[in-house]
């Protein structure tokens, strides 16, 4: 009976040691280095903004036709889009550029430009005085 307990105890110790060795041998998920997103050049970012800006101006324009002037394949454009979307600062730059472009081309935005105050005509000598 004692020999049986010893063998179970030794198996338990060896099992714990094997698990500990496996845990030390394989790095944890948090220790793995993450790949940095590929850099997006300023020229690529500007091209991306121009493509979406053209589509914003002409709603009939398809993505295939919008990228033609830049001689880039749809797959390459989508990869660029993923790289941009992985960097929040670039997403914000695109959003601001497209919003500004929309404001500049919007008839409604131009129509409701900041109004100028209308000059009022007051009777001379009555300014700031109460009438009785």
C-alpha positions in Angstrom: 0.0 0.0 0.0 2.8 2.4 0.8 4.6 1.5 -2.4 1.4 2.3 -4.3 1.1 5.7 -2.5 4.7 6.5 -3.4 4.3 5.7 -7.0 1.1 7.8 -7.2 3.0 10.6 -5.4 5.9 10.3 -7.8 3.7 10.3 -10.8 1.9 13.5 -9.5 5.3 15.2 -8.9 6.5 14.3 -12.4 3.2 15.5 -13.9 3.5 18.8 -12.1 7.1 19.2 -13.2 6.2 18.3 -16.8 3.4 20.9 -16.8 5.7 23.5 -15.3 8.4 22.8 -17.9 5.9 23.1 -20.8 4.7 26.4 -19.4 8.2 27.8 -19.2 9.2 26.5 -22.6 6.3 28.1 -24.5 6.0 31.9 -24.2 2.6 33.1 -23.1 0.4 35.0 -25.6 1.2 38.3 -23.9 4.9 37.8 -24.3 4.7 37.3 -28.1 5.7 40.4 -30.1 3.0 41.8 -32.2 3.8 42.7 -35.8 3.8 46.5 -36.3 1.4 47.6 -38.9 3.0 48.4 -42.2 3.7 52.1 -42.6 1.5 54.1 -44.9 3.3 56.7 -46.9 1.8 60.2 -47.2 1.4 59.6 -51.0 -0.6 56.4 -50.3 -2.8 58.2 -47.8 -3.4 61.1 -50.1 -4.3 58.7 -52.9 -6.7 56.9 -50.6 -8.4 60.2 -49.7 -8.6 61.2 -53.4 -10.3 57.9 -54.3 -12.9 58.2 -51.6 -13.3 62.0 -52.3 -14.0 61.3 -55.9 -16.6 58.7 -54.9 -18.1 61.2 -52.5 -18.5 63.8 -55.2 -19.9 61.3 -57.8 -22.1 58.7 -56.2 -22.3 56.8 -59.5 -18.5 56.2 -59.5 -17.5 52.7 -58.6 -14.4 51.8 -56.6 -12.9 50.1 -59.7 -13.3 53.3 -61.8 -12.1 55.5 -58.9 -8.8 53.7 -58.6 -8.1 53.5 -62.4 -6.2 56.8 -62.5 -3.8 55.6 -59.8 -3.0 52.3 -61.6 -3.5 50.2 -58.5 -5.3 46.9 -58.3 -8.4 46.5 -56.1 -6.6 44.0 -53.9 -3.7 46.4 -53.4 -6.2 49.2 -52.6 -8.0 47.0 -50.1 -4.7 46.1 -48.4 -3.9 49.8 -48.1 -7.3 50.4 -46.7 -6.7 47.7 -44.0 -3.4 49.3 -43.1 -5.0 52.7 -42.7 -7.9 51.3 -40.7 -5.4 49.6 -38.3 -4.1 53.1 -37.3 -6.6 55.3 -35.6 -4.7 58.5 -36.3 -4.8 57.8 -40.0 -8.5 57.0 -39.9 -9.0 60.4 -38.2 -7.0 62.2 -40.8 -9.0 60.5 -43.6 -12.3 61.4 -41.8 -11.3 65.0 -41.4 -10.1 65.4 -45.0 -13.3 63.9 -46.4 -15.5 66.0 -44.1 -13.7 69.1 -45.2 -14.1 68.2 -48.8 -17.8 67.5 -48.3 -18.2 70.9 -46.6 -16.4 72.7 -49.5 -18.6 71.0 -52.1 -21.9 71.1 -50.3 -24.4 73.6 -51.7 -26.2 73.5 -48.3 -23.1 74.3 -46.4 -22.3 77.2 -48.7 -25.8 78.5 -48.4 -25.8 78.5 -44.6 -22.4 80.2 -44.3 -22.0 82.3 -41.2 -24.4 85.2 -41.6 -23.3 88.8 -41.4 -25.1 90.9 -38.9 -27.7 93.2 -40.4 -27.1 96.8 -39.5 -29.9 98.4 -37.6 -31.0 101.9 -38.0 -31.7 103.8 -34.8 -33.0 107.3 -34.4 -30.2 109.7 -33.7 -30.0 110.6 -30.0 -32.2 107.8 -28.8 -29.5 105.2 -28.3 -29.5 103.9 -24.8 -32.3 106.3 -23.6 -35.8 105.2 -22.6 -38.7 106.7 -24.4 -41.6 108.0 -22.3 
